[in-house]
Amino acid sequence: MSGHGTGSGNGTTDIRVTSAFPPRDTAVGGYLEPIRAGGAVLWRDGDRGREIVLIRRPGRGDWSLPKGKLKNGEHPITGAVREVEEETGLRPLLGRRLPPQRYLKNGWPKQVEWWAAVPEGDGGAIDYEPNEEIEAVEWVPVEEARERLTYDHDVQVVDNFRAGPAETFPIVLLRHLSAGEKRAWTGDDLLRPLDETGRADAAALPDVLAAYGRPRVVSSAAARCTESLLPYTVGFDAPMVTERALTVGRGGRGYDVDEARRVFAEIINERRPTVVCTHGELVPTLMAEALTLAGAPLSQQLGLRKGSFWVLHMSADGGLAGVERHDVRE
């Protein structure tokens, strides 16, 4: 069935408006901070071809993609994972990021961040107990799902998913976490440790990285880099390899940009989910190398501040499927 109308059929006021502007009688010429939400297009290849997960909400009588509001202070990555798992019983492993959708919810703008995702574990067997919020969770062939979805903005999300590669792998490029001021450290700079803020961010990072599965770690040998990823490597039994070429301040001998570029290209060409932790001096060079390899345009802002990271979603043929940037704690 097709439900692409202007309401859900039960008196609710979900209006499918893609404009980012508020109603004229609400904030003329002004701005309304959107409600933030996150969700995922969970997909698999089954006996019926490519399928995605749809949910049915009894209170609204609609069919939708799994999504939900972020909690105050919640990272959009972990919030999307939490909401999808709560609504489907399936834990998503995030793939490429999809364009956000923005529409009005009871006259207020709502912005939903979207990812493609696969279910972790046994291939997506659904074992979900119906409740007052979700009465059905189903795998549905993509074309049938487009017809069954109630809201046009959900159909657009599915179309965005179909427009790019489904199978991708992530390369996470992390600038090490906060490690105080270099000029205030009197010892060997390779041994400069994380400060209090950096340690707190290191404790928060594992849940964020786990949304991408269990990527391996390749790190600068500097203490501030290895310490940034230590809680993740221990908590998720992820192997870490230190790489001399990605290390800045190697006994006062500086670093070799060409060597760093070559090593990063090798990491990408191995086509394995990987977290790379390095220094601010190298981040723009490494990002430029990755984008050039993929035949993608270069951004004017490739650098990162401490505690931030890029995620490059690469397709199996080495093409660029998406790029996103985050702080460890947003």
Summary of the structure (lengths in Angstrom):
residues: 330
radius of gyration: 21.7
end to end distance: 39.5
largest distance: 69.4
contacts: 1070
relative contact order: 0.14
helix: 29%
strand: 29%
